[in-house]
Amino acid sequence: MDRLDRYKSVYGACRDLEPKLSIGAEILRRWVLQAQADAGDRTGPTSEELAEIKALKAKVKDLEETNEILRQSVIFFS
Protein backbone atom coordinates (compact mmCIF):
# COMPACT_ATOMS: atom_id res chain seq x y z
CA MET A 1 0.00 0.00 0.00
CA ASP A 2 2.91 2.32 0.57
CA ARG A 3 3.89 2.16 -3.12
CA LEU A 4 0.50 2.87 -4.67
CA ASP A 5 1.35 6.51 -5.34
CA ARG A 6 3.85 5.31 -7.97
CA TYR A 7 1.02 3.90 -10.11
CA LYS A 8 -2.01 5.37 -11.85
CA SER A 9 -4.31 2.81 -10.24
CA VAL A 10 -4.40 -0.02 -7.74
CA TYR A 11 -4.92 -2.45 -10.61
CA GLY A 12 -1.83 -1.07 -12.39
CA ALA A 13 0.26 -1.72 -9.29
CA CYS A 14 -1.16 -5.23 -9.00
CA ARG A 15 -0.46 -5.98 -12.67
CA ASP A 16 3.15 -4.91 -12.12
CA LEU A 17 3.55 -7.07 -9.02
CA GLU A 18 1.68 -10.10 -10.37
CA PRO A 19 4.68 -11.86 -11.97
CA LYS A 20 6.98 -11.00 -9.08
CA LEU A 21 4.66 -12.51 -6.48
CA SER A 22 3.13 -15.29 -8.60
CA ILE A 23 -0.33 -14.16 -7.51
CA GLY A 24 -3.10 -13.03 -9.83
CA ALA A 25 -3.56 -9.27 -10.23
CA GLU A 26 -7.25 -9.42 -9.34
CA ILE A 27 -6.54 -11.26 -6.08
CA LEU A 28 -3.88 -8.70 -5.20
CA ARG A 29 -6.27 -5.86 -6.04
CA ARG A 30 -8.95 -7.29 -3.76
CA TRP A 31 -6.42 -7.69 -0.94
CA VAL A 32 -5.28 -4.09 -1.33
CA LEU A 33 -8.85 -2.77 -1.36
CA GLN A 34 -9.72 -4.84 1.73
CA ALA A 35 -6.57 -3.63 3.51
CA GLN A 36 -7.56 -0.05 2.71
CA ALA A 37 -11.07 -0.65 4.08
CA ASP A 38 -9.63 -2.25 7.23
CA ALA A 39 -7.35 0.77 7.71
CA GLY A 40 -10.25 3.18 7.22
CA ASP A 41 -8.77 4.64 4.04
CA ARG A 42 -11.65 3.38 1.88
CA THR A 43 -15.33 2.98 2.47
CA GLY A 44 -16.75 -0.47 2.73
CA PRO A 45 -17.03 -3.28 5.24
CA THR A 46 -13.94 -4.25 7.20
CA SER A 47 -12.72 -7.85 7.42
CA GLU A 48 -14.25 -8.07 10.88
CA GLU A 49 -17.61 -6.85 9.63
CA LEU A 50 -17.50 -9.28 6.70
CA ALA A 51 -16.81 -12.15 9.09
CA GLU A 52 -19.74 -11.06 11.26
CA ILE A 53 -22.05 -10.85 8.22
CA LYS A 54 -20.97 -14.34 7.14
CA ALA A 55 -21.65 -15.73 10.62
CA LEU A 56 -25.05 -14.04 10.77
CA LYS A 57 -26.02 -15.39 7.35
CA ALA A 58 -25.09 -18.89 8.47
CA LYS A 59 -27.17 -18.44 11.62
CA VAL A 60 -30.18 -17.21 9.62
CA LYS A 61 -29.89 -20.21 7.29
CA ASP A 62 -29.75 -22.56 10.26
CA LEU A 63 -32.78 -20.91 11.88
CA GLU A 64 -34.74 -21.06 8.62
CA GLU A 65 -33.98 -24.78 8.30
CA THR A 66 -35.03 -25.34 11.92
CA ASN A 67 -38.29 -23.44 11.35
CA GLU A 68 -39.02 -25.54 8.27
CA ILE A 69 -38.46 -28.74 10.25
CA LEU A 70 -40.80 -27.48 12.96
CA ARG A 71 -43.46 -26.54 10.37
CA GLN A 72 -43.25 -30.00 8.84
CA SER A 73 -43.50 -31.57 12.31
CA VAL A 74 -46.65 -29.60 13.11
CA ILE A 75 -48.23 -30.69 9.83
CA PHE A 76 -47.25 -34.32 10.42
CA PHE A 77 -48.61 -34.45 13.96
CA SER A 78 -51.81 -32.53 13.18
BELJOMO-V751961 format. One record per helix or strand of 2 or more residues. SS is the DSSP state (helix for helix, strand for strand). FROM is the first residue (numbers start at 1). LEN is the number of residues. Records with the same first field share a line. If there is no record, write none. Layout:
SS=FROM-LEN / FROM-LEN
//
This chain:
helix=4-3 / 10-12 / 25-15 / 47-31
//
